[in-house]
């Protein structure tokens, strides 16, 4: 198992287990898990995520995570 930090932005915060007031959560996931696997644990729909950043570098849903990684997800912004 590895431990990563997950930060959900905007409306994605509603998927936190601790509630939408949380700023991040520490998660234990199996080794060789991808960003997509991590989002599946939380039930975050992949199509709601516009940008993924791992350790301050752009990533994708198939990026394999390492112990200690910091994962930040940003939703697609809409306005009018």
PDB file of N, CA, C and O in Angstrom:
ATOM      1  N   UNK A   1       0.843  -1.185   0.000  1.00  0.00           N
ATOM      2  CA  UNK A   1       0.000   0.000   0.000  1.00  0.00           C
ATOM      3  C   UNK A   1       0.888   1.249   0.000  1.00  0.00           C
ATOM      4  O   UNK A   1       1.984   1.267   0.560  1.00  0.00           O
ATOM      5  N   UNK A   2       0.367   2.284  -0.649  1.00  0.00           N
ATOM      6  CA  UNK A   2       1.034   3.577  -0.638  1.00  0.00           C
ATOM      7  C   UNK A   2       0.062   4.610  -0.087  1.00  0.00           C
ATOM      8  O   UNK A   2      -1.151   4.400  -0.066  1.00  0.00           O
ATOM      9  N   UNK A   3       0.620   5.723   0.357  1.00  0.00           N
ATOM     10  CA  UNK A   3      -0.204   6.802   0.917  1.00  0.00           C
ATOM     11  C   UNK A   3      -0.003   8.043   0.060  1.00  0.00           C
ATOM     12  O   UNK A   3       1.127   8.468  -0.182  1.00  0.00           O
ATOM     13  N   UNK A   4      -1.126   8.629  -0.404  1.00  0.00           N
ATOM     14  CA  UNK A   4      -1.081   9.843  -1.211  1.00  0.00           C
ATOM     15  C   UNK A   4      -2.032  10.871  -0.618  1.00  0.00           C
ATOM     16  O   UNK A   4      -2.932  10.541   0.155  1.00  0.00           O
ATOM     17  N   UNK A   5      -1.813  12.116  -0.996  1.00  0.00           N
ATOM     18  CA  UNK A   5      -2.685  13.204  -0.578  1.00  0.00           C
ATOM     19  C   UNK A   5      -3.560  13.582  -1.767  1.00  0.00           C
ATOM     20  O   UNK A   5      -3.052  13.781  -2.871  1.00  0.00           O
ATOM     21  N   UNK A   6      -4.862  13.682  -1.554  1.00  0.00           N
ATOM     22  CA  UNK A   6      -5.803  14.042  -2.612  1.00  0.00           C
ATOM     23  C   UNK A   6      -6.421  15.390  -2.300  1.00  0.00           C
ATOM     24  O   UNK A   6      -6.968  15.604  -1.218  1.00  0.00           O
ATOM     25  N   UNK A   7      -6.327  16.307  -3.273  1.00  0.00           N
ATOM     26  CA  UNK A   7      -6.971  17.611  -3.156  1.00  0.00           C
ATOM     27  C   UNK A   7      -7.993  17.739  -4.280  1.00  0.00           C
ATOM     28  O   UNK A   7      -7.653  17.664  -5.461  1.00  0.00           O
ATOM     29  N   UNK A   8      -9.231  17.932  -3.900  1.00  0.00           N
ATOM     30  CA  UNK A   8     -10.315  18.129  -4.855  1.00  0.00           C
ATOM     31  C   UNK A   8     -10.714  19.597  -4.839  1.00  0.00           C
ATOM     32  O   UNK A   8     -10.852  20.191  -3.770  1.00  0.00           O
ATOM     33  N   UNK A   9     -10.898  20.182  -6.010  1.00  0.00           N
ATOM     34  CA  UNK A   9     -11.228  21.604  -6.099  1.00  0.00           C
ATOM     35  C   UNK A   9     -12.685  21.814  -6.497  1.00  0.00           C
ATOM     36  O   UNK A   9     -13.317  20.960  -7.118  1.00  0.00           O
ATOM     37  N   UNK A  10     -13.194  22.988  -6.113  1.00  0.00           N
ATOM     38  CA  UNK A  10     -14.539  23.403  -6.523  1.00  0.00           C
ATOM     39  C   UNK A  10     -15.613  22.401  -6.167  1.00  0.00           C
ATOM     40  O   UNK A  10     -15.645  21.887  -5.049  1.00  0.00           O
ATOM     41  N   UNK A  11     -16.496  22.120  -7.116  1.00  0.00           N
ATOM     42  CA  UNK A  11     -17.606  21.200  -6.831  1.00  0.00           C
ATOM     43  C   UNK A  11     -17.166  19.758  -6.570  1.00  0.00           C
ATOM     44  O   UNK A  11     -17.941  18.956  -6.049  1.00  0.00           O
ATOM     45  N   UNK A  12     -15.939  19.433  -6.926  1.00  0.00           N
ATOM     46  CA  UNK A  12     -15.435  18.082  -6.654  1.00  0.00           C
ATOM     47  C   UNK A  12     -15.244  17.827  -5.165  1.00  0.00           C
ATOM     48  O   UNK A  12     -15.170  16.676  -4.734  1.00  0.00           O
ATOM     49  N   UNK A  13     -15.164  18.911  -4.366  1.00  0.00           N
ATOM     50  CA  UNK A  13     -15.002  18.746  -2.917  1.00  0.00           C
ATOM     51  C   UNK A  13     -16.136  17.940  -2.289  1.00  0.00           C
ATOM     52  O   UNK A  13     -15.954  17.346  -1.227  1.00  0.00           O
ATOM     53  N   UNK A  14     -17.275  17.913  -2.916  1.00  0.00           N
ATOM     54  CA  UNK A  14     -18.399  17.144  -2.401  1.00  0.00           C
ATOM     55  C   UNK A  14     -18.131  15.648  -2.332  1.00  0.00           C
ATOM     56  O   UNK A  14     -18.880  14.912  -1.690  1.00  0.00           O
ATOM     57  N   UNK A  15     -17.075  15.195  -2.985  1.00  0.00           N
ATOM     58  CA  UNK A  15     -16.735  13.767  -2.972  1.00  0.00           C
ATOM     59  C   UNK A  15     -15.820  13.378  -1.808  1.00  0.00           C
ATOM     60  O   UNK A  15     -15.570  12.192  -1.597  1.00  0.00           O
ATOM     61  N   UNK A  16     -15.315  14.359  -1.047  1.00  0.00           N
ATOM     62  CA  UNK A  16     -14.486  14.028   0.111  1.00  0.00           C
ATOM     63  C   UNK A  16     -15.282  13.199   1.109  1.00  0.00           C
ATOM     64  O   UNK A  16     -16.476  13.432   1.301  1.00  0.00           O
ATOM     65  N   UNK A  17     -14.640  12.253   1.731  1.00  0.00           N
ATOM     66  CA  UNK A  17     -15.284  11.442   2.768  1.00  0.00           C
ATOM     67  C   UNK A  17     -15.555  12.269   4.016  1.00  0.00           C
ATOM     68  O   UNK A  17     -16.545  12.044   4.711  1.00  0.00           O
ATOM     69  N   UNK A  18     -14.672  13.230   4.302  1.00  0.00           N
ATOM     70  CA  UNK A  18     -14.808  14.049   5.507  1.00  0.00           C
ATOM     71  C   UNK A  18     -15.776  15.209   5.319  1.00  0.00           C
ATOM     72  O   UNK A  18     -16.034  15.950   6.268  1.00  0.00           O
ATOM     73  N   UNK A  19     -16.310  15.381   4.132  1.00  0.00           N
ATOM     74  CA  UNK A  19     -17.233  16.481   3.860  1.00  0.00           C
ATOM     75  C   UNK A  19     -16.582  17.557   3.024  1.00  0.00           C
ATOM     76  O   UNK A  19     -15.358  17.613   2.909  1.00  0.00           O
ATOM     77  N   UNK A  20     -17.401  18.409   2.442  1.00  0.00           N
ATOM     78  CA  UNK A  20     -16.913  19.388   1.474  1.00  0.00           C
ATOM     79  C   UNK A  20     -16.061  20.493   2.095  1.00  0.00           C
ATOM     80  O   UNK A  20     -15.483  21.290   1.357  1.00  0.00           O
ATOM     81  N   UNK A  21     -15.963  20.570   3.405  1.00  0.00           N
ATOM     82  CA  UNK A  21     -15.128  21.583   4.043  1.00  0.00           C
ATOM     83  C   UNK A  21     -13.653  21.166   4.102  1.00  0.00           C
ATOM     84  O   UNK A  21     -12.789  21.992   4.397  1.00  0.00           O
ATOM     85  N   UNK A  22     -13.364  19.903   3.826  1.00  0.00           N
ATOM     86  CA  UNK A  22     -11.979  19.421   3.860  1.00  0.00           C
ATOM     87  C   UNK A  22     -11.170  20.078   2.742  1.00  0.00           C
ATOM     88  O   UNK A  22     -11.708  20.390   1.680  1.00  0.00           O
ATOM     89  N   UNK A  23      -9.884  20.284   2.987  1.00  0.00           N
ATOM     90  CA  UNK A  23      -9.002  20.836   1.968  1.00  0.00           C
ATOM     91  C   UNK A  23      -8.229  19.742   1.244  1.00  0.00           C
ATOM     92  O   UNK A  23      -7.855  19.900   0.082  1.00  0.00           O
ATOM     93  N   UNK A  24      -7.993  18.641   1.932  1.00  0.00           N
ATOM     94  CA  UNK A  24      -7.338  17.481   1.324  1.00  0.00           C
ATOM     95  C   UNK A  24      -7.574  16.277   2.226  1.00  0.00           C
ATOM     96  O   UNK A  24      -7.996  16.409   3.375  1.00  0.00           O
ATOM     97  N   UNK A  25      -7.294  15.111   1.679  1.00  0.00           N
ATOM     98  CA  UNK A  25      -7.396  13.883   2.467  1.00  0.00           C
ATOM     99  C   UNK A  25      -6.219  12.984   2.141  1.00  0.00           C
ATOM    100  O   UNK A  25      -5.750  12.937   1.004  1.00  0.00           O
ATOM    101  N   UNK A  26      -5.751  12.276   3.149  1.00  0.00           N
ATOM    102  CA  UNK A  26      -4.713  11.264   2.975  1.00  0.00           C
ATOM    103  C   UNK A  26      -5.402   9.939   2.683  1.00  0.00           C
ATOM    104  O   UNK A  26      -6.363   9.566   3.356  1.00  0.00           O
ATOM    105  N   UNK A  27      -4.907   9.236   1.682  1.00  0.00           N
ATOM    106  CA  UNK A  27      -5.550   8.011   1.220  1.00  0.00           C
ATOM    107  C   UNK A  27      -4.515   6.906   1.074  1.00  0.00           C
ATOM    108  O   UNK A  27      -3.418   7.145   0.568  1.00  0.00           O
ATOM    109  N   UNK A  28      -4.853   5.706   1.510  1.00  0.00           N
ATOM    110  CA  UNK A  28      -4.017   4.537   1.260  1.00  0.00           C
ATOM    111  C   UNK A  28      -4.628   3.769   0.103  1.00  0.00           C
ATOM    112  O   UNK A  28      -5.808   3.421   0.125  1.00  0.00           O
ATOM    113  N   UNK A  29      -3.812   3.511  -0.905  1.00  0.00           N
ATOM    114  CA  UNK A  29      -4.252   2.778  -2.091  1.00  0.00           C
ATOM    115  C   UNK A  29      -3.190   1.738  -2.440  1.00  0.00           C
ATOM    116  O   UNK A  29      -2.043   1.858  -2.009  1.00  0.00           O
ATOM    117  N   UNK A  30      -3.559   0.730  -3.210  1.00  0.00           N
ATOM    118  CA  UNK A  30      -2.572  -0.293  -3.586  1.00  0.00           C
ATOM    119  C   UNK A  30      -1.448   0.287  -4.448  1.00  0.00           C
ATOM    120  O   UNK A  30      -1.652   1.254  -5.181  1.00  0.00           O
ATOM    121  N   UNK A  31      -0.270  -0.312  -4.352  1.00  0.00           N
ATOM    122  CA  UNK A  31       0.846   0.079  -5.209  1.00  0.00           C
ATOM    123  C   UNK A  31       0.436  -0.096  -6.663  1.00  0.00           C
ATOM    124  O   UNK A  31      -0.384  -0.956  -6.985  1.00  0.00           O
ATOM    125  N   UNK A  32       1.009   0.721  -7.539  1.00  0.00           N
ATOM    126  CA  UNK A  32       0.749   0.712  -8.984  1.00  0.00           C
ATOM    127  C   UNK A  32      -0.633   1.260  -9.340  1.00  0.00           C
ATOM    128  O   UNK A  32      -1.095   1.083 -10.467  1.00  0.00           O
ATOM    129  N   UNK A  33      -1.299   1.926  -8.386  1.00  0.00           N
ATOM    130  CA  UNK A  33      -2.584   2.563  -8.684  1.00  0.00           C
ATOM    131  C   UNK A  33      -2.362   3.806  -9.527  1.00  0.00           C
ATOM    132  O   UNK A  33      -1.339   4.481  -9.406  1.00  0.00           O
ATOM    133  N   UNK A  34      -3.332   4.100 -10.380  1.00  0.00           N
ATOM    134  CA  UNK A  34      -3.276   5.293 -11.217  1.00  0.00           C
ATOM    135  C   UNK A  34      -4.146   6.393 -10.613  1.00  0.00           C
ATOM    136  O   UNK A  34      -4.885   6.163  -9.655  1.00  0.00           O
ATOM    137  N   UNK A  35      -4.046   7.588 -11.187  1.00  0.00           N
ATOM    138  CA  UNK A  35      -4.919   8.679 -10.772  1.00  0.00           C
ATOM    139  C   UNK A  35      -6.370   8.269 -10.955  1.00  0.00           C
ATOM    140  O   UNK A  35      -7.201   8.545 -10.089  1.00  0.00           O
ATOM    141  N   UNK A  36      -6.689   7.618 -12.062  1.00  0.00           N
ATOM    142  CA  UNK A  36      -8.054   7.148 -12.304  1.00  0.00           C
ATOM    143  C   UNK A  36      -8.530   6.188 -11.231  1.00  0.00           C
ATOM    144  O   UNK A  36      -9.682   6.257 -10.800  1.00  0.00           O
ATOM    145  N   UNK A  37      -7.648   5.286 -10.794  1.00  0.00           N
ATOM    146  CA  UNK A  37      -7.997   4.353  -9.713  1.00  0.00           C
ATOM    147  C   UNK A  37      -8.321   5.113  -8.434  1.00  0.00           C
ATOM    148  O   UNK A  37      -9.275   4.783  -7.730  1.00  0.00           O
ATOM    149  N   UNK A  38      -7.517   6.137  -8.139  1.00  0.00           N
ATOM    150  CA  UNK A  38      -7.739   6.949  -6.945  1.00  0.00           C
ATOM    151  C   UNK A  38      -9.096   7.645  -7.021  1.00  0.00           C
ATOM    152  O   UNK A  38      -9.843   7.646  -6.043  1.00  0.00           O
ATOM    153  N   UNK A  39      -9.417   8.228  -8.156  1.00  0.00           N
ATOM    154  CA  UNK A  39     -10.706   8.898  -8.310  1.00  0.00           C
ATOM    155  C   UNK A  39     -11.861   7.916  -8.181  1.00  0.00           C
ATOM    156  O   UNK A  39     -12.918   8.267  -7.656  1.00  0.00           O
ATOM    157  N   UNK A  40     -11.670   6.690  -8.654  1.00  0.00           N
ATOM    158  CA  UNK A  40     -12.711   5.662  -8.527  1.00  0.00           C
ATOM    159  C   UNK A  40     -13.003   5.337  -7.070  1.00  0.00           C
ATOM    160  O   UNK A  40     -14.151   5.072  -6.712  1.00  0.00           O
ATOM    161  N   UNK A  41     -11.966   5.354  -6.221  1.00  0.00           N
ATOM    162  CA  UNK A  41     -12.158   5.092  -4.795  1.00  0.00           C
ATOM    163  C   UNK A  41     -13.146   6.103  -4.205  1.00  0.00           C
ATOM    164  O   UNK A  41     -13.953   5.761  -3.340  1.00  0.00           O
ATOM    165  N   UNK A  42     -13.075   7.339  -4.678  1.00  0.00           N
ATOM    166  CA  UNK A  42     -13.932   8.408  -4.175  1.00  0.00           C
ATOM    167  C   UNK A  42     -15.225   8.578  -4.976  1.00  0.00           C
ATOM    168  O   UNK A  42     -16.091   9.365  -4.596  1.00  0.00           O
ATOM    169  N   UNK A  43     -15.353   7.849  -6.070  1.00  0.00           N
ATOM    170  CA  UNK A  43     -16.555   7.967  -6.886  1.00  0.00           C
ATOM    171  C   UNK A  43     -16.594   9.237  -7.723  1.00  0.00           C
ATOM    172  O   UNK A  43     -17.668   9.666  -8.145  1.00  0.00           O
ATOM    173  N   UNK A  44     -15.435   9.844  -7.967  1.00  0.00           N
ATOM    174  CA  UNK A  44     -15.375  11.061  -8.773  1.00  0.00           C
ATOM    175  C   UNK A  44     -15.485  10.675 -10.247  1.00  0.00           C
ATOM    176  O   UNK A  44     -14.656   9.913 -10.745  1.00  0.00           O
ATOM    177  N   UNK A  45     -16.499  11.190 -10.954  1.00  0.00           N
ATOM    178  CA  UNK A  45     -16.622  10.890 -12.383  1.00  0.00           C
ATOM    179  C   UNK A  45     -15.446  11.480 -13.164  1.00  0.00           C
ATOM    180  O   UNK A  45     -15.146  12.666 -13.034  1.00  0.00           O
ATOM    181  N   UNK A  46     -14.797  10.669 -13.956  1.00  0.00           N
ATOM    182  CA  UNK A  46     -13.612  11.111 -14.689  1.00  0.00           C
ATOM    183  C   UNK A  46     -13.917  12.281 -15.620  1.00  0.00           C
ATOM    184  O   UNK A  46     -13.067  13.146 -15.829  1.00  0.00           O
ATOM    185  N   UNK A  47     -15.117  12.310 -16.173  1.00  0.00           N
ATOM    186  CA  UNK A  47     -15.452  13.387 -17.104  1.00  0.00           C
ATOM    187  C   UNK A  47     -15.656  14.735 -16.416  1.00  0.00           C
ATOM    188  O   UNK A  47     -15.773  15.756 -17.094  1.00  0.00           O
ATOM    189  N   UNK A  48     -15.700  14.758 -15.100  1.00  0.00           N
ATOM    190  CA  UNK A  48     -15.834  16.008 -14.341  1.00  0.00           C
ATOM    191  C   UNK A  48     -14.476  16.641 -14.038  1.00  0.00           C
ATOM    192  O   UNK A  48     -14.407  17.786 -13.592  1.00  0.00           O
ATOM    193  N   UNK A  49     -13.399  15.896 -14.280  1.00  0.00           N
ATOM    194  CA  UNK A  49     -12.052  16.374 -13.976  1.00  0.00           C
ATOM    195  C   UNK A  49     -11.422  16.919 -15.258  1.00  0.00           C
ATOM    196  O   UNK A  49     -11.238  16.190 -16.233  1.00  0.00           O
ATOM    197  N   UNK A  50     -11.098  18.203 -15.239  1.00  0.00           N
ATOM    198  CA  UNK A  50     -10.503  18.842 -16.413  1.00  0.00           C
ATOM    199  C   UNK A  50      -8.979  18.765 -16.396  1.00  0.00           C
ATOM    200  O   UNK A  50      -8.348  18.596 -17.439  1.00  0.00           O
ATOM    201  N   UNK A  51      -8.394  18.890 -15.211  1.00  0.00           N
ATOM    202  CA  UNK A  51      -6.941  18.920 -15.086  1.00  0.00           C
ATOM    203  C   UNK A  51      -6.518  18.135 -13.849  1.00  0.00           C
ATOM    204  O   UNK A  51      -7.134  18.238 -12.788  1.00  0.00           O
ATOM    205  N   UNK A  52      -5.462  17.355 -14.005  1.00  0.00           N
ATOM    206  CA  UNK A  52      -4.878  16.619 -12.878  1.00  0.00           C
ATOM    207  C   UNK A  52      -3.422  17.064 -12.734  1.00  0.00           C
ATOM    208  O   UNK A  52      -2.682  17.133 -13.715  1.00  0.00           O
ATOM    209  N   UNK A  53      -3.029  17.360 -11.508  1.00  0.00           N
ATOM    210  CA  UNK A  53      -1.665  17.754 -11.215  1.00  0.00           C
ATOM    211  C   UNK A  53      -1.137  16.828 -10.121  1.00  0.00           C
ATOM    212  O   UNK A  53      -1.762  16.674  -9.073  1.00  0.00           O
ATOM    213  N   UNK A  54       0.011  16.217 -10.372  1.00  0.00           N
ATOM    214  CA  UNK A  54       0.658  15.353  -9.386  1.00  0.00           C
ATOM    215  C   UNK A  54       2.023  15.968  -9.083  1.00  0.00           C
ATOM    216  O   UNK A  54       2.867  16.109  -9.968  1.00  0.00           O
ATOM    217  N   UNK A  55       2.218  16.325  -7.829  1.00  0.00           N
ATOM    218  CA  UNK A  55       3.480  16.941  -7.393  1.00  0.00           C
ATOM    219  C   UNK A  55       3.832  18.157  -8.256  1.00  0.00           C
ATOM    220  O   UNK A  55       4.976  18.326  -8.680  1.00  0.00           O
ATOM    221  N   UNK A  56       2.827  18.994  -8.504  1.00  0.00           N
ATOM    222  CA  UNK A  56       2.985  20.251  -9.249  1.00  0.00           C
ATOM    223  C   UNK A  56       3.335  20.064 -10.722  1.00  0.00           C
ATOM    224  O   UNK A  56       3.843  20.980 -11.367  1.00  0.00           O
ATOM    225  N   UNK A  57       3.058  18.870 -11.249  1.00  0.00           N
ATOM    226  CA  UNK A  57       3.271  18.602 -12.678  1.00  0.00           C
ATOM    227  C   UNK A  57       1.989  18.040 -13.266  1.00  0.00           C
ATOM    228  O   UNK A  57       1.310  17.218 -12.650  1.00  0.00           O
ATOM    229  N   UNK A  58       1.671  18.498 -14.470  1.00  0.00           N
ATOM    230  CA  UNK A  58       0.470  18.011 -15.138  1.00  0.00           C
ATOM    231  C   UNK A  58       0.542  16.498 -15.298  1.00  0.00           C
ATOM    232  O   UNK A  58       1.597  15.946 -15.611  1.00  0.00           O
ATOM    233  N   UNK A  59      -0.585  15.838 -15.080  1.00  0.00           N
ATOM    234  CA  UNK A  59      -0.653  14.384 -15.163  1.00  0.00           C
ATOM    235  C   UNK A  59      -1.934  13.986 -15.893  1.00  0.00           C
ATOM    236  O   UNK A  59      -2.724  14.841 -16.294  1.00  0.00           O
ATOM    237  N   UNK A  60      -2.125  12.696 -16.058  1.00  0.00           N
ATOM    238  CA  UNK A  60      -3.329  12.169 -16.696  1.00  0.00           C
ATOM    239  C   UNK A  60      -3.949  11.123 -15.783  1.00  0.00           C
ATOM    240  O   UNK A  60      -3.395  10.789 -14.736  1.00  0.00           O
ATOM    241  N   UNK A  61      -5.094  10.615 -16.186  1.00  0.00           N
ATOM    242  CA  UNK A  61      -5.779   9.595 -15.394  1.00  0.00           C
ATOM    243  C   UNK A  61      -5.006   8.283 -15.355  1.00  0.00           C
ATOM    244  O   UNK A  61      -5.254   7.455 -14.477  1.00  0.00           O
ATOM    245  N   UNK A  62      -4.076   8.072 -16.284  1.00  0.00           N
ATOM    246  CA  UNK A  62      -3.300   6.827 -16.295  1.00  0.00           C
ATOM    247  C   UNK A  62      -1.926   6.984 -15.641  1.00  0.00           C
ATOM    248  O   UNK A  62      -1.124   6.050 -15.663  1.00  0.00           O
ATOM    249  N   UNK A  63      -1.646   8.148 -15.062  1.00  0.00           N
ATOM    250  CA  UNK A  63      -0.383   8.357 -14.343  1.00  0.00           C
ATOM    251  C   UNK A  63      -0.344   7.438 -13.123  1.00  0.00           C
ATOM    252  O   UNK A  63      -1.271   7.435 -12.313  1.00  0.00           O
ATOM    253  N   UNK A  64       0.717   6.668 -12.996  1.00  0.00           N
ATOM    254  CA  UNK A  64       0.885   5.757 -11.859  1.00  0.00           C
ATOM    255  C   UNK A  64       1.396   6.562 -10.668  1.00  0.00           C
ATOM    256  O   UNK A  64       2.348   7.334 -10.785  1.00  0.00           O
ATOM    257  N   UNK A  65       0.756   6.370  -9.534  1.00  0.00           N
ATOM    258  CA  UNK A  65       1.082   7.124  -8.325  1.00  0.00           C
ATOM    259  C   UNK A  65       2.146   6.423  -7.492  1.00  0.00           C
ATOM    260  O   UNK A  65       2.264   5.198  -7.499  1.00  0.00           O
ATOM    261  N   UNK A  66       2.917   7.237  -6.774  1.00  0.00           N
ATOM    262  CA  UNK A  66       3.970   6.752  -5.884  1.00  0.00           C
ATOM    263  C   UNK A  66       3.660   7.185  -4.457  1.00  0.00           C
ATOM    264  O   UNK A  66       2.894   8.123  -4.236  1.00  0.00           O
ATOM    265  N   UNK A  67       4.252   6.503  -3.505  1.00  0.00           N
ATOM    266  CA  UNK A  67       4.060   6.854  -2.102  1.00  0.00           C
ATOM    267  C   UNK A  67       4.449   8.315  -1.868  1.00  0.00           C
ATOM    268  O   UNK A  67       5.520   8.754  -2.289  1.00  0.00           O
ATOM    269  N   UNK A  68       3.577   9.059  -1.197  1.00  0.00           N
ATOM    270  CA  UNK A  68       3.851  10.446  -0.870  1.00  0.00           C
ATOM    271  C   UNK A  68       3.403  11.459  -1.915  1.00  0.00           C
ATOM    272  O   UNK A  68       3.559  12.662  -1.706  1.00  0.00           O
ATOM    273  N   UNK A  69       2.850  10.999  -3.038  1.00  0.00           N
ATOM    274  CA  UNK A  69       2.416  11.928  -4.081  1.00  0.00           C
ATOM    275  C   UNK A  69       1.293  12.835  -3.596  1.00  0.00           C
ATOM    276  O   UNK A  69       0.478  12.456  -2.754  1.00  0.00           O
ATOM    277  N   UNK A  70       1.276  14.039  -4.150  1.00  0.00           N
ATOM    278  CA  UNK A  70       0.238  15.029  -3.892  1.00  0.00           C
ATOM    279  C   UNK A  70      -0.573  15.170  -5.179  1.00  0.00           C
ATOM    280  O   UNK A  70      -0.057  15.645  -6.191  1.00  0.00           O
ATOM    281  N   UNK A  71      -1.838  14.760  -5.141  1.00  0.00           N
ATOM    282  CA  UNK A  71      -2.698  14.755  -6.322  1.00  0.00           C
ATOM    283  C   UNK A  71      -3.733  15.858  -6.174  1.00  0.00           C
ATOM    284  O   UNK A  71      -4.438  15.928  -5.167  1.00  0.00           O
ATOM    285  N   UNK A  72      -3.823  16.720  -7.182  1.00  0.00           N
ATOM    286  CA  UNK A  72      -4.768  17.831  -7.180  1.00  0.00           C
ATOM    287  C   UNK A  72      -5.618  17.731  -8.424  1.00  0.00           C
ATOM    288  O   UNK A  72      -5.094  17.627  -9.533  1.00  0.00           O
ATOM    289  N   UNK A  73      -6.937  17.761  -8.248  1.00  0.00           N
ATOM    290  CA  UNK A  73      -7.855  17.687  -9.380  1.00  0.00           C
ATOM    291  C   UNK A  73      -8.610  18.986  -9.513  1.00  0.00           C
ATOM    292  O   UNK A  73      -9.050  19.572  -8.524  1.00  0.00           O
ATOM    293  N   UNK A  74      -8.754  19.427 -10.742  1.00  0.00           N
ATOM    294  CA  UNK A  74      -9.422  20.689 -11.026  1.00  0.00           C
ATOM    295  C   UNK A  74     -10.555  20.414 -12.021  1.00  0.00           C
ATOM    296  O   UNK A  74     -10.322  19.828 -13.079  1.00  0.00           O
ATOM    297  N   UNK A  75     -11.785  20.839 -11.683  1.00  0.00           N
ATOM    298  CA  UNK A  75     -12.909  20.606 -12.577  1.00  0.00           C
ATOM    299  C   UNK A  75     -12.910  21.602 -13.738  1.00  0.00           C
ATOM    300  O   UNK A  75     -12.224  22.624 -13.704  1.00  0.00           O
ATOM    301  N   UNK A  76     -13.686  21.281 -14.749  1.00  0.00           N
ATOM    302  CA  UNK A  76     -13.885  22.201 -15.848  1.00  0.00           C
ATOM    303  C   UNK A  76     -14.737  23.362 -15.346  1.00  0.00           C
ATOM    304  O   UNK A  76     -15.799  23.157 -14.759  1.00  0.00           O
ATOM    305  N   UNK A  77     -14.264  24.572 -15.581  1.00  0.00           N
ATOM    306  CA  UNK A  77     -14.996  25.753 -15.128  1.00  0.00           C
ATOM    307  C   UNK A  77     -16.038  26.139 -16.188  1.00  0.00           C
ATOM    308  O   UNK A  77     -15.796  26.040 -17.391  1.00  0.00           O
ATOM    309  N   UNK A  78     -17.170  26.569 -15.713  1.00  0.00           N
ATOM    310  CA  UNK A  78     -18.214  27.048 -16.612  1.00  0.00           C
ATOM    311  C   UNK A  78     -18.726  28.365 -16.086  1.00  0.00           C
ATOM    312  O   UNK A  78     -18.758  28.590 -14.877  1.00  0.00           O
ATOM    313  N   UNK A  79     -19.106  29.190 -16.946  1.00  0.00           N
ATOM    314  CA  UNK A  79     -19.609  30.488 -16.507  1.00  0.00           C
ATOM    315  C   UNK A  79     -20.555  31.055 -17.556  1.00  0.00           C
ATOM    316  O   UNK A  79     -20.828  30.446 -18.591  1.00  0.00           O
ATOM    317  N   UNK A  80     -21.027  32.214 -17.248  1.00  0.00           N
ATOM    318  CA  UNK A  80     -21.949  32.787 -18.204  1.00  0.00           C
ATOM    319  C   UNK A  80     -22.072  34.270 -18.032  1.00  0.00           C
ATOM    320  O   UNK A  80     -22.818  34.917 -18.767  1.00  0.00           O
TER     321      UNK A  80
END
